[in-house]
Amino acid sequence: TAKLSFDYILSAEGSSYDYLSVNGKRITTSANDSSWETHSVTVNRGDTVTIAYRKDYSGDKLDDCIYLRNFQLAELHTLTIIPEDSDGNPVSAAEIVLKDSKGDTVSGSKGAYVIEDGTYNYTISSFGFETIENGTVIINGIDRTEKVLLIKKTTQKVSFNISLPDGL
């Protein structure tokens, strides 16, 4: 699995009929012509990626085309983060927030992330455990499983003796 990314500028009058599509999915419908934008798509070996510019028959403002540059292909890896208690049991209720080197949150599911090589920071929190902040993991060419020990917070047992007033 890899990530194909490229930059583009749509130079058209900006009607909803002029747009860029990637593999049949509409990417943009507004005229830009001033700043480059980046689009990424996940690909597998043997995939065909179709990039198309759809132009209507009316209007011919700007250049009526799409400009493309900076095609890059980055290999993706799986990072699995497993929060565990002191007995080595997974803490399935833990909330994990993974951020890339730019500070952007990386989406994933149940501690599994498909990501590029790089350095990532994570925060893990769960009720009854101390929060892990600024955890760091480096992905460098291979999939990785990161087991993280969560420390139980100190607990106190509280008992109440409740009695009702006379007459109730």
VEXVEXDO-532006 format. One record per residue (C-alpha): residue number from 1; residue in one letter; x, y, z. Coordinates in steps of 0.05 Angstrom, whole numbers, m for minus. Each point is the difference from the previous one (the first is absolute). Layout:
# VEXVEXDO-532006
{guza=NUM	rofi=a	X=X	Y=Y	Z=Z}
...
This chain:
# VEXVEXDO-532006
{guza=1	rofi=t	X=0	Y=0	Z=0}
{guza=2	rofi=a	X=25	Y=70	Z=m17}
{guza=3	rofi=k	X=m23	Y=72	Z=m2}
{guza=4	rofi=l	X=1	Y=36	Z=m67}
{guza=5	rofi=s	X=m2	Y=75	Z=8}
{guza=6	rofi=f	X=4	Y=58	Z=m49}
{guza=7	rofi=d	X=m11	Y=75	Z=m2}
{guza=8	rofi=y	X=m51	Y=32	Z=m46}
{guza=9	rofi=i	X=m30	Y=67	Z=m21}
{guza=10	rofi=l	X=m67	Y=4	Z=m35}
{guza=11	rofi=s	X=1	Y=58	Z=m49}
{guza=12	rofi=a	X=m72	Y=8	Z=m23}
{guza=13	rofi=e	X=m60	Y=46	Z=8}
{guza=14	rofi=g	X=m23	Y=m38	Z=61}
{guza=15	rofi=s	X=m66	Y=m28	Z=m22}
{guza=16	rofi=s	X=m23	Y=m64	Z=32}
{guza=17	rofi=y	X=11	Y=m34	Z=m67}
{guza=18	rofi=d	X=75	Y=10	Z=m1}
{guza=19	rofi=y	X=37	Y=m45	Z=48}
{guza=20	rofi=l	X=57	Y=m48	Z=14}
{guza=21	rofi=s	X=m16	Y=m73	Z=16}
{guza=22	rofi=v	X=43	Y=m57	Z=24}
{guza=23	rofi=n	X=m25	Y=m70	Z=m14}
{guza=24	rofi=g	X=m69	Y=29	Z=m16}
{guza=25	rofi=k	X=m5	Y=38	Z=66}
{guza=26	rofi=r	X=m10	Y=75	Z=m7}
{guza=27	rofi=i	X=57	Y=37	Z=36}
{guza=28	rofi=t	X=m13	Y=73	Z=m13}
{guza=29	rofi=t	X=m53	Y=44	Z=m32}
{guza=30	rofi=s	X=25	Y=70	Z=12}
{guza=31	rofi=a	X=49	Y=41	Z=m40}
{guza=32	rofi=n	X=65	Y=9	Z=37}
{guza=33	rofi=d	X=54	Y=25	Z=m47}
{guza=34	rofi=s	X=39	Y=31	Z=58}
{guza=35	rofi=s	X=26	Y=m53	Z=47}
{guza=36	rofi=w	X=21	Y=m72	Z=m6}
{guza=37	rofi=e	X=m41	Y=m52	Z=38}
{guza=38	rofi=t	X=21	Y=m71	Z=16}
{guza=39	rofi=h	X=m41	Y=m63	Z=m10}
{guza=40	rofi=s	X=18	Y=m70	Z=24}
{guza=41	rofi=v	X=m28	Y=m68	Z=m17}
{guza=42	rofi=t	X=17	Y=m68	Z=29}
{guza=43	rofi=v	X=23	Y=m50	Z=m52}
{guza=44	rofi=n	X=21	Y=m73	Z=m3}
{guza=45	rofi=r	X=47	Y=m36	Z=m47}
{guza=46	rofi=g	X=m32	Y=m6	Z=m69}
{guza=47	rofi=d	X=m52	Y=55	Z=11}
{guza=48	rofi=t	X=m16	Y=49	Z=m56}
{guza=49	rofi=v	X=m12	Y=72	Z=21}
{guza=50	rofi=t	X=m40	Y=42	Z=m48}
{guza=51	rofi=i	X=6	Y=76	Z=6}
{guza=52	rofi=a	X=m50	Y=37	Z=m43}
{guza=53	rofi=y	X=m20	Y=72	Z=m13}
{guza=54	rofi=r	X=m74	Y=11	Z=m18}
{guza=55	rofi=k	X=m15	Y=62	Z=m40}
{guza=56	rofi=d	X=m69	Y=26	Z=m19}
{guza=57	rofi=y	X=m15	Y=30	Z=m68}
{guza=58	rofi=s	X=m11	Y=71	Z=23}
{guza=59	rofi=g	X=47	Y=52	Z=27}
{guza=60	rofi=d	X=74	Y=5	Z=m12}
{guza=61	rofi=k	X=28	Y=43	Z=56}
{guza=62	rofi=l	X=70	Y=m11	Z=25}
{guza=63	rofi=d	X=38	Y=m58	Z=m33}
{guza=64	rofi=d	X=m56	Y=m52	Z=1}
{guza=65	rofi=c	X=46	Y=m56	Z=24}
{guza=66	rofi=i	X=30	Y=m33	Z=60}
{guza=67	rofi=y	X=73	Y=5	Z=17}
{guza=68	rofi=l	X=34	Y=m58	Z=36}
{guza=69	rofi=r	X=68	Y=m7	Z=33}
{guza=70	rofi=n	X=41	Y=m33	Z=55}
{guza=71	rofi=f	X=m24	Y=m72	Z=m7}
{guza=72	rofi=q	X=25	Y=m40	Z=59}
{guza=73	rofi=l	X=m9	Y=m72	Z=21}
{guza=74	rofi=a	X=11	Y=m17	Z=73}
{guza=75	rofi=e	X=m1	Y=m70	Z=29}
{guza=76	rofi=l	X=m50	Y=m8	Z=57}
{guza=77	rofi=h	X=8	Y=m41	Z=62}
{guza=78	rofi=t	X=m46	Y=m24	Z=55}
{guza=79	rofi=l	X=10	Y=27	Z=70}
{guza=80	rofi=t	X=m39	Y=m35	Z=55}
{guza=81	rofi=i	X=m1	Y=32	Z=69}
{guza=82	rofi=i	X=m23	Y=m47	Z=56}
{guza=83	rofi=p	X=m11	Y=33	Z=69}
{guza=84	rofi=e	X=9	Y=m52	Z=55}
{guza=85	rofi=d	X=m9	Y=m3	Z=75}
{guza=86	rofi=s	X=55	Y=m25	Z=47}
{guza=87	rofi=d	X=m23	Y=m72	Z=m10}
{guza=88	rofi=g	X=9	Y=5	Z=m75}
{guza=89	rofi=n	X=m75	Y=3	Z=m15}
{guza=90	rofi=p	X=m22	Y=46	Z=m56}
{guza=91	rofi=v	X=m38	Y=62	Z=24}
{guza=92	rofi=s	X=m52	Y=1	Z=m55}
{guza=93	rofi=a	X=m36	Y=62	Z=25}
{guza=94	rofi=a	X=63	Y=43	Z=m8}
{guza=95	rofi=e	X=m4	Y=60	Z=m46}
{guza=96	rofi=i	X=60	Y=9	Z=m45}
{guza=97	rofi=v	X=17	Y=64	Z=m37}
{guza=98	rofi=l	X=57	Y=m6	Z=m51}
{guza=99	rofi=k	X=31	Y=62	Z=m32}
{guza=100	rofi=d	X=50	Y=6	Z=m56}
{guza=101	rofi=s	X=62	Y=44	Z=0}
{guza=102	rofi=k	X=m42	Y=60	Z=m23}
{guza=103	rofi=g	X=m47	Y=m9	Z=60}
{guza=104	rofi=d	X=m58	Y=m25	Z=m43}
{guza=105	rofi=t	X=m43	Y=m55	Z=30}
{guza=106	rofi=v	X=6	Y=m67	Z=m37}
{guza=107	rofi=s	X=m63	Y=m40	Z=m8}
{guza=108	rofi=g	X=m2	Y=m73	Z=19}
{guza=109	rofi=s	X=m45	Y=m52	Z=32}
{guza=110	rofi=k	X=10	Y=m37	Z=66}
{guza=111	rofi=g	X=73	Y=20	Z=4}
{guza=112	rofi=a	X=18	Y=m21	Z=m72}
{guza=113	rofi=y	X=27	Y=52	Z=m48}
{guza=114	rofi=v	X=25	Y=m4	Z=m72}
{guza=115	rofi=i	X=55	Y=52	Z=m5}
{guza=116	rofi=e	X=63	Y=23	Z=m36}
{guza=117	rofi=d	X=70	Y=m4	Z=29}
{guza=118	rofi=g	X=11	Y=55	Z=51}
{guza=119	rofi=t	X=m4	Y=20	Z=73}
{guza=120	rofi=y	X=m68	Y=0	Z=34}
{guza=121	rofi=n	X=m23	Y=23	Z=69}
{guza=122	rofi=y	X=m57	Y=m32	Z=38}
{guza=123	rofi=t	X=m43	Y=14	Z=61}
{guza=124	rofi=i	X=m36	Y=m57	Z=34}
{guza=125	rofi=s	X=m54	Y=9	Z=53}
{guza=126	rofi=s	X=m48	Y=m46	Z=35}
{guza=127	rofi=f	X=m42	Y=6	Z=63}
{guza=128	rofi=g	X=37	Y=m25	Z=61}
{guza=129	rofi=f	X=69	Y=6	Z=m33}
{guza=130	rofi=e	X=51	Y=55	Z=m4}
{guza=131	rofi=t	X=1	Y=35	Z=m68}
{guza=132	rofi=i	X=60	Y=m13	Z=m44}
{guza=133	rofi=e	X=19	Y=65	Z=m35}
{guza=134	rofi=n	X=54	Y=12	Z=m52}
{guza=135	rofi=g	X=13	Y=m73	Z=m14}
{guza=136	rofi=t	X=43	Y=m7	Z=m62}
{guza=137	rofi=v	X=5	Y=m54	Z=m52}
{guza=138	rofi=i	X=44	Y=m2	Z=m62}
{guza=139	rofi=i	X=m21	Y=m37	Z=m63}
{guza=140	rofi=n	X=59	Y=m17	Z=m45}
{guza=141	rofi=g	X=m15	Y=m49	Z=m55}
{guza=142	rofi=i	X=m38	Y=m54	Z=38}
{guza=143	rofi=d	X=m67	Y=m12	Z=34}
{guza=144	rofi=r	X=3	Y=10	Z=75}
{guza=145	rofi=t	X=m39	Y=m20	Z=62}
{guza=146	rofi=e	X=9	Y=46	Z=60}
{guza=147	rofi=k	X=m22	Y=m27	Z=68}
{guza=148	rofi=v	X=m9	Y=57	Z=50}
{guza=149	rofi=l	X=m6	Y=m12	Z=75}
{guza=150	rofi=l	X=m55	Y=39	Z=34}
{guza=151	rofi=i	X=10	Y=13	Z=74}
{guza=152	rofi=k	X=m62	Y=m7	Z=45}
{guza=153	rofi=k	X=m17	Y=61	Z=39}
{guza=154	rofi=t	X=m1	Y=m5	Z=76}
{guza=155	rofi=t	X=m69	Y=m20	Z=23}
{guza=156	rofi=q	X=m36	Y=8	Z=66}
{guza=157	rofi=k	X=m57	Y=m40	Z=27}
{guza=158	rofi=v	X=m55	Y=44	Z=27}
{guza=159	rofi=s	X=m58	Y=m28	Z=41}
{guza=160	rofi=f	X=m63	Y=37	Z=20}
{guza=161	rofi=n	X=m46	Y=m18	Z=57}
{guza=162	rofi=i	X=m67	Y=29	Z=m18}
{guza=163	rofi=s	X=m57	Y=4	Z=49}
{guza=164	rofi=l	X=m67	Y=33	Z=m9}
{guza=165	rofi=p	X=m26	Y=50	Z=51}
{guza=166	rofi=d	X=m57	Y=m24	Z=44}
{guza=167	rofi=g	X=m68	Y=7	Z=m32}
{guza=168	rofi=l	X=21	Y=m13	Z=m71}
